[in-house]
Amino acid sequence: MSNLDRSNSAVSVRPLFEPFRTGRLELANRIVMAPMTRGFAPGGVPGADVADYYRRRAENGVGLIVTEGTLINHPAAAASPNWPNFHGEAALNGWARVVAGVHEAGGRIIPQLWHVGTTRKVGSQPNPEAPPIGPSGLDLTGGKVSEPLTETEIADIVAAFAQAAADAKRIGFDGIELHGAHGYLIDQFFWEKTNRRTDRYGGSLADRTRFAVEIIEACRRAAGPEFPIVLRFSQWKSNNYTAKLANTPDELEQFLVPLAAAGVDLFHCSTRRFWEPEFDGSDLNLAGWTKKLTGKPTITVGSVGLDAEFTKMYQGAGADPADLGGLLERLERGEFDLVAVGRALLHDPAWAAKVRDGRTDELLPFTLESTKTLY
């Protein structure tokens, strides 16, 4: 029996190590490193330690790396001076070195392009004078923190995303991911609690996708017809784990169709626990439903490889390695196409290689210490 037929379950890990291709994006396997904010980029510039951090995952068999959230060129995009920018010569040169290292190790990498919207607190660094911004100026509780964005301001933000896409292509990235999840700016347009607009950017769930559609279309124009565009979205928000954009498959379809038509190549479907059904009457998770409704490939994510979901991990208990049997069965039957691994990879850069080679007894537990350094 080959190493690929062994795992810590009775199910073969072989499906996890099948090649994958969609358009111009060719991957050696189905493992994706999930984006995770690290805060190791002082002044917004990723250094050699960040480049080495990502390279180690590529050297150990991760098929696709999605970087931590990187900030578009807008004064209110960030809420920390240690989060990496995706603009300016120094930051882009730093990212070019990251790309070079990952490619030399045989991996593929895309940046996650991010604007935090009204989750940013008033006075936050690195631009304390910039007010938080959002579609209606509301935070995730529905409280007012600023004035609604004007259409001119929206156009400027769309242009900033497009410039980041063009820069990503120029410095050698293999595509981009747009962060449309967890209650950040793009998601604030999606969610009726934070989008009360009565113009063309508000209204029905389908109408509330317009901002994202314009970003996708602008990125496509800026980076060309074959440059891969991934969209990460979620139902839950960072302050509300039970929030829903769509309560039924029909509503989810209304939401997804405009985004797919705009040019999304791959949907990254963020859930807290990948094994949970998204709707009653079906075992499909969010990635499974998204693939079924759009025909587009999908990435599943949510506590993969660990025996506790992430909110509990941060209550001091940590998490131990988990059996992959249920995940592998879902992948093999085609419910989704790729699997994003987050905290299991945070503390164990060799996670993919250990799973591939049947060395699951060597997998490391996750602890809070894992977040404090770049392993």
GITA-V241304 format. One record per residue. N is the residue number from 0. RES is the residue in one letter. NEAR is the number of other C-alpha atoms within 10 Angstrom. Layout:
N/RES/NEAR, N/RES/NEAR
This chain:
0/M/5, 1/S/10, 2/N/15, 3/L/17, 4/D/15, 5/R/19, 6/S/22, 7/N/17, 8/S/14, 9/A/11, 10/V/19, 11/S/20, 12/V/26, 13/R/17, 14/P/21, 15/L/24, 16/F/19, 17/E/12, 18/P/13, 19/F/16, 20/R/13, 21/T/12, 22/G/9, 23/R/11, 24/L/16, 25/E/14, 26/L/21, 27/A/18, 28/N/21, 29/R/21, 30/I/24, 31/V/26, 32/M/27, 33/A/26, 34/P/21, 35/M/15, 36/T/14, 37/R/18, 38/G/18, 39/F/19, 40/A/19, 41/P/14, 42/G/15, 43/G/24, 44/V/24, 45/P/26, 46/G/19, 47/A/13, 48/D/15, 49/V/19, 50/A/19, 51/D/17, 52/Y/18, 53/Y/25, 54/R/25, 55/R/19, 56/R/27, 57/A/27, 58/E/20, 59/N/19, 60/G/24, 61/V/31, 62/G/27, 63/L/27, 64/I/25, 65/V/21, 66/T/23, 67/E/20, 68/G/25, 69/T/25, 70/L/26, 71/I/28, 72/N/21, 73/H/16, 74/P/18, 75/A/26, 76/A/26, 77/A/30, 78/A/23, 79/S/17, 80/P/18, 81/N/19, 82/W/23, 83/P/29, 84/N/29, 85/F/31, 86/H/22, 87/G/12, 88/E/10, 89/A/16, 90/A/19, 91/L/21, 92/N/17, 93/G/21, 94/W/28, 95/A/19, 96/R/19, 97/V/25, 98/V/25, 99/A/18, 100/G/21, 101/V/24, 102/H/18, 103/E/12, 104/A/17, 105/G/17, 106/G/25, 107/R/23, 108/I/26, 109/I/23, 110/P/27, 111/Q/26, 112/L/23, 113/W/25, 114/H/28, 115/V/25, 116/G/26, 117/T/27, 118/T/23, 119/R/23, 120/K/16, 121/V/17, 122/G/13, 123/S/17, 124/Q/17, 125/P/18, 126/N/17, 127/P/14, 128/E/12, 129/A/17, 130/P/20, 131/P/27, 132/I/25, 133/G/30, 134/P/30, 135/S/25, 136/G/22, 137/L/24, 138/D/25, 139/L/18, 140/T/10, 141/G/14, 142/G/12, 143/K/15, 144/V/19, 145/S/17, 146/E/14, 147/P/17, 148/L/15, 149/T/12, 150/E/13, 151/T/9, 152/E/12, 153/I/17, 154/A/14, 155/D/14, 156/I/19, 157/V/21, 158/A/19, 159/A/21, 160/F/26, 161/A/23, 162/Q/20, 163/A/25, 164/A/31, 165/A/20, 166/D/18, 167/A/25, 168/K/19, 169/R/12, 170/I/15, 171/G/17, 172/F/23, 173/D/22, 174/G/23, 175/I/25, 176/E/24, 177/L/27, 178/H/27, 179/G/26, 180/A/24, 181/H/23, 182/G/28, 183/Y/24, 184/L/26, 185/I/26, 186/D/30, 187/Q/29, 188/F/28, 189/F/31, 190/W/23, 191/E/18, 192/K/17, 193/T/24, 194/N/23, 195/R/20, 196/R/16, 197/T/9, 198/D/10, 199/R/13, 200/Y/21, 201/G/22, 202/G/16, 203/S/13, 204/L/19, 205/A/19, 206/D/18, 207/R/26, 208/T/25, 209/R/20, 210/F/22, 211/A/24, 212/V/20, 213/E/19, 214/I/23, 215/I/26, 216/E/17, 217/A/21, 218/C/27, 219/R/21, 220/R/14, 221/A/19, 222/A/22, 223/G/13, 224/P/11, 225/E/12, 226/F/23, 227/P/24, 228/I/23, 229/V/26, 230/L/25, 231/R/19, 232/F/22, 233/S/20, 234/Q/25, 235/W/19, 236/K/19, 237/S/12, 238/N/12, 239/N/13, 240/Y/12, 241/T/8, 242/A/17, 243/K/15, 244/L/19, 245/A/17, 246/N/13, 247/T/12, 248/P/17, 249/D/11, 250/E/13, 251/L/20, 252/E/17, 253/Q/17, 254/F/20, 255/L/20, 256/V/15, 257/P/17, 258/L/22, 259/A/18, 260/A/13, 261/A/18, 262/G/18, 263/V/22, 264/D/21, 265/L/24, 266/F/25, 267/H/27, 268/C/26, 269/S/23, 270/T/23, 271/R/17, 272/R/16, 273/F/22, 274/W/19, 275/E/13, 276/P/16, 277/E/21, 278/F/15, 279/D/10, 280/G/7, 281/S/9, 282/D/15, 283/L/21, 284/N/22, 285/L/30, 286/A/27, 287/G/23, 288/W/23, 289/T/26, 290/K/21, 291/K/17, 292/L/16, 293/T/17, 294/G/11, 295/K/16, 296/P/23, 297/T/27, 298/I/27, 299/T/28, 300/V/25, 301/G/22, 302/S/23, 303/V/26, 304/G/23, 305/L/23, 306/D/16, 307/A/18, 308/E/18, 309/F/18, 310/T/11, 311/K/11, 312/M/19, 313/Y/14, 314/Q/10, 315/G/11, 316/A/12, 317/G/20, 318/A/23, 319/D/17, 320/P/19, 321/A/18, 322/D/18, 323/L/19, 324/G/16, 325/G/12, 326/L/20, 327/L/19, 328/E/15, 329/R/18, 330/L/20, 331/E/16, 332/R/10, 333/G/14, 334/E/24, 335/F/25, 336/D/24, 337/L/26, 338/V/27, 339/A/24, 340/V/24, 341/G/20, 342/R/25, 343/A/27, 344/L/24, 345/L/23, 346/H/22, 347/D/20, 348/P/24, 349/A/22, 350/W/23, 351/A/28, 352/A/17, 353/K/19, 354/V/24, 355/R/23, 356/D/15, 357/G/17, 358/R/16, 359/T/20, 360/D/11, 361/E/13, 362/L/20, 363/L/18, 364/P/18, 365/F/24, 366/T/20, 367/L/14, 368/E/10, 369/S/17, 370/T/17, 371/K/12, 372/T/13, 373/L/15, 374/Y/17
